[in-house]
Amino acid sequence: MMIEAQTPKLAVSLSTGLQELGLTLDESQQSLLLAYVALLEKWNKTYSLTAIREPERMVPHHLLDSLAPLAHFKAAAGARILDVGSGFGTPGIPLAIARPDWQLFLLDSNHKKTTFLRQAVVDLKLTNVTVVTERVEAFRPEAPFNVITSRAFSDLAEFAKLTRHLLAADGEWAALKGVYPHEEIALLPADVKSVGVDTLSVPGIDAERHLVHMVVA
């Protein structure tokens, strides 16, 4: 059964934030996002999934922060997106709710976290999400991915190295970072190149955010 959205205050915070990001999500999608926050708050009391415990802070720090790069993802309908080190589901679950036409794969080696992810997928009825409990270097999917993303998984060189075997021939890495990663980009291996960095502004978060696009050189 759908978990009830929490308070009107949270709904307003989400709706206002989406408007500031220039994103149009219908009422059903916004309700799903708030239901995800409710689930996260509930499970967090036992499993300590995130240091952010207040739902009013989860909206900007987990929902809007995950959705801010949405318009910059180079992925068409039907795209296969891999969220590496998904943890409690960011950015994967918010992206899956916002883009039901994408296939999201949430990969994490932590059983506690993937147990939560599987329950969230069931409760939120997310038919476009697959949860995988596996170390990234051991993961061997049926098909490669159009976009591989991560949120605070590792430095860029390590991220590319560990996931190279999972990237489609014409695919790209889209790594979510805080401050502009000048040094990490400079240390990319010769066979990987950065093809652009988007500066993101996340409503409710007073901190730098960037999306780094990389491809096989």
RORO-795590 format. One line per field, with one value per residue: residue number from 1; chain; z, y, x of N, C-alpha, C in turn; residue in one letter. Coordinates in steps of 0.1 Angstrom, whole numbers, plus 5000, padded with zeros to 4 digits. Each point is the difference from the previous one (the first is absolute). Example, Ala and Ser with C-alpha at 12.3 -4.5 7.8 and 13.67 -1.06 7.14 Angstrom:
REM residues 2
seq	1; 2
mol	A; A
n_z	5078; 4993
n_y	4943; 5011
n_x	5132; 4996
ca_z	5000; 5000
ca_y	5012; 5011
ca_x	4991; 5009
c_z	5000; 5008
c_y	5012; 5011
c_x	5009; 4992
type	A; S
//
This chain:
REM residues 217
seq	1; 2; 3; 4; 5; 6; 7; 8; 9; 10; 11; 12; 13; 14; 15; 16; 17; 18; 19; 20; 21; 22; 23; 24; 25; 26; 27; 28; 29; 30; 31; 32; 33; 34; 35; 36; 37; 38; 39; 40; 41; 42; 43; 44; 45; 46; 47; 48; 49; 50; 51; 52; 53; 54; 55; 56; 57; 58; 59; 60; 61; 62; 63; 64; 65; 66; 67; 68; 69; 70; 71; 72; 73; 74; 75; 76; 77; 78; 79; 80; 81; 82; 83; 84; 85; 86; 87; 88; 89; 90; 91; 92; 93; 94; 95; 96; 97; 98; 99; 100; 101; 102; 103; 104; 105; 106; 107; 108; 109; 110; 111; 112; 113; 114; 115; 116; 117; 118; 119; 120; 121; 122; 123; 124; 125; 126; 127; 128; 129; 130; 131; 132; 133; 134; 135; 136; 137; 138; 139; 140; 141; 142; 143; 144; 145; 146; 147; 148; 149; 150; 151; 152; 153; 154; 155; 156; 157; 158; 159; 160; 161; 162; 163; 164; 165; 166; 167; 168; 169; 170; 171; 172; 173; 174; 175; 176; 177; 178; 179; 180; 181; 182; 183; 184; 185; 186; 187; 188; 189; 190; 191; 192; 193; 194; 195; 196; 197; 198; 199; 200; 201; 202; 203; 204; 205; 206; 207; 208; 209; 210; 211; 212; 213; 214; 215; 216; 217
mol	A; A; A; A; A; A; A; A; A; A; A; A; A; A; A; A; A; A; A; A; A; A; A; A; A; A; A; A; A; A; A; A; A; A; A; A; A; A; A; A; A; A; A; A; A; A; A; A; A; A; A; A; A; A; A; A; A; A; A; A; A; A; A; A; A; A; A; A; A; A; A; A; A; A; A; A; A; A; A; A; A; A; A; A; A; A; A; A; A; A; A; A; A; A; A; A; A; A; A; A; A; A; A; A; A; A; A; A; A; A; A; A; A; A; A; A; A; A; A; A; A; A; A; A; A; A; A; A; A; A; A; A; A; A; A; A; A; A; A; A; A; A; A; A; A; A; A; A; A; A; A; A; A; A; A; A; A; A; A; A; A; A; A; A; A; A; A; A; A; A; A; A; A; A; A; A; A; A; A; A; A; A; A; A; A; A; A; A; A; A; A; A; A; A; A; A; A; A; A; A; A; A; A; A; A; A; A; A; A; A; A; A; A; A; A; A; A
n_z	5000; 4993; 5004; 5010; 4992; 5005; 5000; 5000; 5012; 5002; 4997; 5008; 5009; 4997; 5000; 5010; 5006; 4996; 5004; 5011; 5000; 4997; 5010; 4991; 5012; 4996; 5004; 4992; 4991; 5003; 4999; 4989; 4996; 5004; 4993; 4991; 5002; 5000; 4989; 4994; 5004; 4996; 4989; 4999; 5007; 4992; 4987; 5005; 4991; 5006; 5000; 4989; 5012; 4997; 4998; 5007; 5005; 5001; 5000; 5006; 5011; 4999; 5000; 5004; 5009; 5000; 5001; 5007; 4999; 5003; 4998; 5007; 5004; 4994; 5002; 4990; 4996; 5010; 5004; 5001; 5013; 5002; 5012; 5000; 5009; 4997; 5009; 5005; 4988; 5003; 4988; 5000; 5012; 5004; 4994; 5007; 5011; 4998; 4997; 5000; 4990; 5011; 4998; 5013; 5001; 5012; 5000; 5010; 5006; 5006; 5006; 5011; 4992; 4994; 5013; 5004; 4991; 5003; 5013; 4998; 4992; 5009; 5011; 4992; 4999; 5002; 4989; 5000; 5012; 4999; 5011; 5001; 5007; 4997; 5000; 4998; 5004; 5008; 4998; 4995; 4996; 4996; 5003; 4992; 5006; 4997; 5013; 5005; 5011; 5008; 5013; 5000; 4988; 4992; 4999; 4991; 5002; 5013; 5000; 4992; 5008; 5011; 4992; 4995; 5006; 5006; 4994; 4994; 4988; 5000; 5012; 5011; 5007; 5010; 5004; 5011; 5000; 5011; 5006; 4992; 4995; 5000; 5012; 5004; 4994; 5006; 5009; 4991; 4998; 4992; 5004; 5009; 4994; 5007; 4997; 5013; 5007; 5005; 5002; 5011; 5001; 5013; 4998; 5010; 4991; 5011; 4989; 4995; 4988; 4995; 4987; 5001; 4987; 4999; 4990; 4993; 5002
n_y	4988; 5011; 5004; 5005; 5010; 5005; 5011; 5009; 5003; 4987; 4999; 5010; 4996; 4988; 5004; 5008; 4989; 4992; 5010; 5002; 4987; 5005; 4992; 4993; 4997; 4990; 5002; 4990; 5006; 5012; 4994; 4994; 5011; 5005; 4990; 5002; 5013; 4997; 4992; 5009; 5009; 4991; 4996; 5013; 4998; 4990; 5004; 5013; 5002; 5011; 5009; 5002; 5004; 5013; 4996; 5011; 4993; 4989; 5009; 5011; 4993; 4993; 5007; 5013; 4996; 4989; 5009; 5008; 4988; 4998; 5013; 4997; 4991; 4994; 4999; 4992; 5000; 4992; 5011; 4994; 5003; 5001; 4998; 5004; 4990; 4994; 4992; 5011; 5001; 5007; 5004; 4986; 5000; 5012; 4996; 4988; 5007; 5008; 4989; 4998; 5008; 5003; 4991; 5001; 4999; 4996; 5003; 4991; 4999; 5011; 4988; 5007; 5006; 4989; 4996; 5012; 5000; 4988; 5003; 5010; 4992; 4991; 5008; 5005; 4987; 5000; 4999; 5012; 4994; 4997; 4993; 5003; 4989; 5008; 4996; 5013; 4997; 4994; 5012; 4990; 5012; 4999; 5013; 5008; 5011; 5007; 5000; 5002; 5000; 5010; 4999; 5006; 4994; 5008; 5001; 5009; 4999; 4999; 5010; 5006; 4998; 5001; 5009; 5000; 4988; 5010; 5008; 5005; 4996; 5005; 4993; 5006; 5005; 5001; 5006; 4998; 5013; 5003; 5004; 5009; 4988; 5012; 4996; 4996; 5011; 5008; 4992; 5004; 4986; 4997; 4989; 5010; 5006; 5011; 5000; 5004; 5012; 4995; 5013; 4994; 5005; 4996; 5001; 5008; 4999; 5005; 4993; 4999; 5000; 4989; 4999; 4990; 5003; 4987; 4998; 4989; 5003
n_x	5008; 4996; 5012; 4992; 4998; 5011; 5006; 4990; 5007; 5001; 4987; 4999; 5008; 4994; 4987; 5003; 5007; 4991; 4992; 5007; 4999; 4988; 4997; 4993; 4996; 4992; 4988; 4998; 5008; 4995; 4989; 5004; 5005; 4988; 4994; 5010; 4998; 4988; 5002; 5007; 4991; 4990; 5006; 5002; 4988; 4999; 5001; 4997; 4991; 4995; 5009; 4993; 4995; 5001; 4988; 4999; 5011; 4993; 4990; 5007; 5004; 4989; 4989; 5001; 5009; 4992; 4990; 5008; 5006; 4987; 4998; 5011; 4992; 5010; 4987; 4997; 4987; 4998; 5007; 5011; 4996; 5013; 4995; 5013; 5001; 4988; 5005; 4993; 5006; 5010; 4998; 5002; 4995; 5005; 5011; 4999; 4997; 5010; 5007; 4987; 5004; 5008; 5010; 4997; 5013; 4997; 5013; 5001; 5011; 4994; 4999; 5004; 5008; 5004; 5000; 5005; 5010; 5001; 5000; 5008; 5007; 4999; 5003; 5010; 5000; 5013; 4992; 5005; 5000; 5013; 5000; 5013; 5002; 5010; 5012; 5003; 5012; 4990; 4993; 4992; 4994; 4988; 5000; 5008; 5005; 4990; 4996; 5012; 4993; 5003; 4997; 5012; 5002; 5007; 5013; 5001; 5013; 4998; 4992; 5008; 5011; 4993; 4996; 5012; 5001; 4994; 5009; 4989; 5002; 4987; 5003; 4996; 5011; 4991; 5011; 4993; 5004; 5007; 5012; 5004; 5000; 5006; 5004; 4987; 4996; 5010; 4995; 4990; 4998; 5010; 4994; 5000; 4990; 5002; 4987; 5000; 4999; 4988; 4998; 4997; 4988; 5002; 4987; 5003; 5009; 5007; 5002; 5013; 4995; 5006; 4998; 5008; 5001; 5002; 5009; 5000; 5013
ca_z	5000; 4999; 5012; 4999; 5000; 5013; 5004; 4989; 4999; 4991; 4987; 4994; 4998; 4989; 4988; 4998; 4995; 4986; 4991; 4999; 4991; 4987; 4998; 5001; 5004; 5003; 5014; 5003; 5002; 5012; 5011; 5001; 5006; 5014; 5006; 5001; 5011; 5012; 5002; 5004; 5014; 5008; 5000; 5005; 5014; 5003; 4992; 4999; 4986; 4997; 5012; 5000; 5006; 4999; 4987; 4994; 4994; 4990; 4988; 4991; 5000; 4993; 4988; 4990; 4996; 4991; 4988; 4994; 4987; 4991; 4986; 4994; 4996; 4985; 5000; 4993; 5005; 4999; 5003; 5011; 5008; 5012; 5011; 5007; 5014; 5001; 5014; 5003; 4988; 4993; 4994; 4992; 5002; 4994; 4985; 4995; 5001; 4990; 4986; 5000; 4988; 5002; 5008; 5010; 5008; 5012; 5004; 5012; 5006; 5014; 5000; 5007; 4992; 4989; 5006; 5000; 4986; 4994; 5006; 4994; 4986; 5002; 5006; 4991; 4987; 4989; 4991; 4992; 5008; 5004; 5011; 4999; 5011; 4994; 4998; 4986; 4991; 4997; 4994; 4986; 4995; 4987; 4990; 5006; 5004; 4993; 5010; 5013; 5009; 5014; 5009; 5011; 5000; 5001; 4991; 4986; 4994; 5006; 4995; 4986; 4999; 5006; 4993; 4986; 4994; 5001; 4992; 4986; 4991; 4998; 5013; 5008; 5014; 5004; 5015; 5008; 5009; 5007; 4994; 4987; 5002; 4991; 5001; 4995; 4985; 4996; 5003; 4992; 4991; 4986; 4992; 5004; 5000; 5004; 4989; 5004; 5014; 5002; 5013; 5004; 5011; 5006; 5010; 5014; 5003; 4998; 4998; 4986; 4994; 4986; 4993; 4991; 4989; 4995; 4990; 4997; 4991
ca_y	5012; 5012; 5007; 5013; 5011; 5005; 5012; 5010; 5008; 4993; 5000; 5014; 5000; 4993; 5006; 5012; 4997; 4995; 5012; 5007; 4992; 4999; 4986; 4998; 4987; 5001; 4998; 4986; 4999; 5007; 4992; 4989; 5006; 5002; 4987; 4995; 5007; 4994; 4987; 5002; 5004; 4989; 4990; 5006; 4999; 4987; 4997; 5011; 5000; 5013; 5009; 5010; 4993; 5008; 5000; 5013; 5001; 4990; 5005; 5005; 4993; 4987; 5000; 5010; 4998; 4989; 5004; 5012; 4997; 4992; 5006; 4999; 4986; 4997; 4987; 5000; 4990; 4986; 4999; 4992; 5008; 4993; 5009; 4992; 5004; 5007; 5003; 5000; 5003; 5013; 5007; 4991; 4999; 5012; 5000; 4990; 5006; 5011; 4995; 4986; 4994; 4994; 4988; 5003; 4989; 5005; 4991; 5002; 4987; 4999; 4993; 5008; 5011; 4995; 4995; 5012; 5004; 4990; 5003; 5013; 4997; 4993; 5009; 5011; 4993; 5005; 4989; 5002; 5000; 4988; 5001; 4990; 4999; 4995; 5009; 5005; 4993; 4987; 5000; 4997; 5000; 4994; 5010; 5012; 5012; 5013; 5010; 4995; 5012; 4997; 5011; 4998; 4986; 4999; 5010; 4998; 4990; 4987; 4998; 4996; 4987; 4990; 4998; 5001; 4988; 5001; 5012; 4997; 5005; 5014; 5005; 5009; 5001; 5013; 4999; 5012; 5004; 5013; 5011; 4997; 4991; 5003; 4990; 4986; 5000; 4999; 4987; 4989; 4993; 5004; 4994; 5006; 5015; 5008; 5007; 5011; 5000; 5009; 5006; 4998; 5008; 4992; 5008; 4996; 4996; 5010; 4993; 4997; 4987; 4999; 4988; 4998; 4991; 4994; 4990; 4993; 5008
ca_x	4992; 5007; 5002; 4995; 5009; 5000; 4993; 4998; 5012; 5010; 4995; 5002; 5015; 5004; 4994; 5007; 5013; 4999; 4998; 5013; 5008; 4995; 4995; 4986; 4996; 4986; 4996; 5003; 5014; 5003; 4995; 5010; 5012; 4998; 4999; 5013; 5005; 4993; 5007; 5014; 5000; 4996; 5011; 5012; 5000; 5006; 5011; 5010; 5004; 5005; 5003; 4989; 4989; 4988; 4994; 5000; 5013; 5001; 4995; 5010; 5013; 4999; 4991; 5004; 5014; 5000; 4993; 5006; 5007; 4991; 5000; 5013; 5003; 4999; 4994; 4987; 4991; 5005; 5014; 5004; 5008; 5005; 5003; 5010; 5000; 4988; 4997; 4986; 4992; 5002; 4989; 4992; 4986; 4993; 5000; 4990; 4986; 4999; 5001; 4995; 5004; 5013; 5002; 5010; 5006; 5006; 5010; 5007; 5005; 4995; 4987; 4991; 4995; 4992; 4988; 4991; 4996; 4990; 4987; 4996; 4995; 4987; 4990; 4997; 4996; 5009; 5002; 5012; 5012; 5006; 5010; 5011; 5009; 5012; 5011; 4999; 5010; 4996; 4987; 5000; 4986; 4997; 5003; 5007; 4992; 5001; 5006; 5004; 5001; 5003; 5000; 5010; 5005; 5015; 5006; 4996; 5009; 4995; 4986; 5001; 5007; 4991; 4987; 5003; 4994; 4986; 4995; 4997; 5010; 4997; 4995; 5008; 4999; 4995; 5004; 4995; 5011; 4998; 5008; 5005; 5011; 5011; 5011; 4996; 4999; 5014; 5006; 4994; 5009; 5001; 4989; 4987; 5001; 4988; 4995; 4992; 4996; 4989; 4999; 4986; 4995; 4989; 4992; 5001; 5014; 5009; 5013; 5002; 4996; 5004; 4998; 5011; 4997; 5012; 4999; 5012; 5007
c_z	5000; 5014; 4999; 4999; 5013; 5002; 4988; 4998; 4991; 4986; 4993; 4998; 4988; 4987; 4996; 4995; 4986; 4991; 4998; 4991; 4986; 4996; 5002; 5003; 5005; 5015; 5005; 5003; 5012; 5013; 5003; 5006; 5015; 5008; 5002; 5013; 5013; 5003; 5006; 5015; 5009; 5002; 5007; 5015; 5005; 4993; 4998; 4985; 4996; 5013; 5000; 5004; 4999; 4986; 4993; 4994; 4989; 4986; 4991; 4999; 4993; 4988; 4990; 4996; 4990; 4986; 4992; 4987; 4989; 4986; 4993; 4997; 4985; 4998; 4994; 5007; 4998; 5005; 5013; 5008; 5013; 5011; 5009; 5014; 5004; 5015; 5003; 4988; 4993; 4991; 4994; 5002; 4996; 4985; 4994; 5000; 4990; 4986; 5000; 4986; 4999; 5008; 5009; 5007; 5012; 5005; 5013; 5006; 5014; 5001; 5008; 4991; 4988; 5005; 5000; 4986; 4994; 5006; 4995; 4986; 5001; 5004; 4990; 4986; 4988; 4991; 4991; 5008; 5003; 5010; 4999; 5012; 4995; 5001; 4985; 4991; 4997; 4993; 4985; 4995; 4987; 4988; 5007; 5002; 4991; 5008; 5013; 5009; 5014; 5008; 5011; 5001; 5001; 4991; 4986; 4993; 5004; 4995; 4985; 4999; 5004; 4991; 4985; 4992; 4999; 4990; 4986; 4991; 4998; 5012; 5006; 5015; 5004; 5016; 5007; 5010; 5007; 4993; 4986; 5001; 4991; 5001; 4995; 4985; 4994; 5001; 4993; 4992; 4986; 4991; 5005; 5000; 5004; 4988; 5004; 5015; 5001; 5015; 5004; 5012; 5006; 5010; 5014; 5004; 4996; 4998; 4985; 4996; 4985; 4995; 4990; 4990; 4995; 4990; 4998; 4989; 4987
c_y	5012; 5006; 5014; 5011; 5007; 5013; 5009; 5008; 4993; 5000; 5014; 5001; 4993; 5007; 5013; 4998; 4995; 5011; 5007; 4992; 5000; 4987; 4999; 4986; 5000; 4996; 4986; 4998; 5007; 4992; 4988; 5005; 5002; 4987; 4994; 5006; 4994; 4986; 5002; 5004; 4989; 4990; 5006; 4999; 4987; 4997; 5010; 5001; 5014; 5008; 5011; 4993; 5007; 5000; 5014; 5003; 4989; 5005; 5006; 4992; 4987; 5001; 5010; 4999; 4989; 5005; 5011; 4997; 4994; 5005; 4999; 4985; 4998; 4986; 5001; 4991; 4986; 4998; 4991; 5009; 4992; 5010; 4991; 5005; 5008; 5003; 4998; 5004; 5013; 5000; 4991; 5000; 5013; 5001; 4990; 5006; 5011; 4995; 4985; 4993; 4995; 4988; 5003; 4987; 5006; 4989; 5004; 4987; 4998; 4994; 5008; 5011; 4994; 4993; 5011; 5003; 4990; 5003; 5012; 4998; 4993; 5010; 5011; 4995; 5006; 4988; 5002; 5000; 4985; 5002; 4989; 5001; 4994; 5010; 5004; 4992; 4986; 4999; 4998; 4999; 4994; 5010; 5011; 5011; 5012; 5011; 4993; 5013; 4995; 5013; 4997; 4985; 4999; 5012; 4996; 4989; 4986; 4996; 4994; 4986; 4989; 4997; 5000; 4988; 5001; 5010; 4995; 5007; 5015; 5007; 5010; 4998; 5013; 5000; 5012; 5003; 5013; 5011; 4995; 4991; 5001; 4989; 4987; 4999; 4999; 4987; 4988; 4993; 5004; 4996; 5005; 5015; 5007; 5008; 5011; 4998; 5010; 5005; 4999; 5009; 4992; 5009; 4995; 4995; 5011; 4994; 4998; 4986; 5000; 4986; 4998; 4990; 4994; 4989; 4993; 5008; 4993
c_x	5009; 5001; 4995; 5011; 5000; 4992; 4999; 5013; 5011; 4995; 5003; 5015; 5005; 4995; 5008; 5014; 5000; 4998; 5013; 5010; 4995; 4994; 4985; 4997; 4985; 4998; 5004; 5015; 5005; 4996; 5010; 5013; 4999; 4998; 5013; 5007; 4994; 5006; 5014; 5000; 4997; 5012; 5012; 5001; 5007; 5013; 5011; 5005; 5006; 5002; 4989; 4987; 4986; 4994; 5001; 5014; 5002; 4995; 5011; 5013; 4999; 4991; 5005; 5014; 5001; 4994; 5007; 5008; 4992; 5001; 5013; 5004; 4997; 4994; 4986; 4991; 5005; 5014; 5002; 5010; 5005; 5004; 5010; 5001; 4988; 4996; 4986; 4992; 5002; 5013; 4990; 4985; 4993; 5001; 4990; 4986; 4998; 5000; 4996; 5004; 5014; 5000; 5012; 5005; 5007; 5009; 5007; 5004; 4995; 4986; 4989; 4993; 4992; 4987; 4989; 4996; 4990; 4986; 4994; 4994; 4986; 4989; 4996; 4996; 5008; 5004; 5013; 5013; 5004; 5010; 5009; 5009; 5013; 5011; 5001; 5009; 4996; 4987; 5001; 4986; 4998; 5003; 5007; 4990; 5003; 5006; 5003; 5002; 5004; 5000; 5009; 5004; 5015; 5005; 4997; 5008; 4996; 4986; 5000; 5006; 4991; 4988; 5002; 4993; 4984; 4994; 4998; 5010; 4998; 4995; 5009; 4998; 4995; 5001; 4995; 5011; 4996; 5007; 5005; 5013; 5012; 5011; 4996; 4999; 5014; 5006; 4993; 5010; 4999; 4988; 4986; 5001; 4987; 4995; 4991; 4996; 4989; 5000; 4985; 4997; 4988; 4993; 5001; 5014; 5010; 5014; 5001; 4996; 5004; 4997; 5011; 4997; 5013; 4996; 5013; 5007; 5003
type	M; M; I; E; A; Q; T; P; K; L; A; V; S; L; S; T; G; L; Q; E; L; G; L; T; L; D; E; S; Q; Q; S; L; L; L; A; Y; V; A; L; L; E; K; W; N; K; T; Y; S; L; T; A; I; R; E; P; E; R; M; V; P; H; H; L; L; D; S; L; A; P; L; A; H; F; K; A; A; A; G; A; R; I; L; D; V; G; S; G; F; G; T; P; G; I; P; L; A; I; A; R; P; D; W; Q; L; F; L; L; D; S; N; H; K; K; T; T; F; L; R; Q; A; V; V; D; L; K; L; T; N; V; T; V; V; T; E; R; V; E; A; F; R; P; E; A; P; F; N; V; I; T; S; R; A; F; S; D; L; A; E; F; A; K; L; T; R; H; L; L; A; A; D; G; E; W; A; A; L; K; G; V; Y; P; H; E; E; I; A; L; L; P; A; D; V; K; S; V; G; V; D; T; L; S; V; P; G; I; D; A; E; R; H; L; V; H; M; V; V; A
//
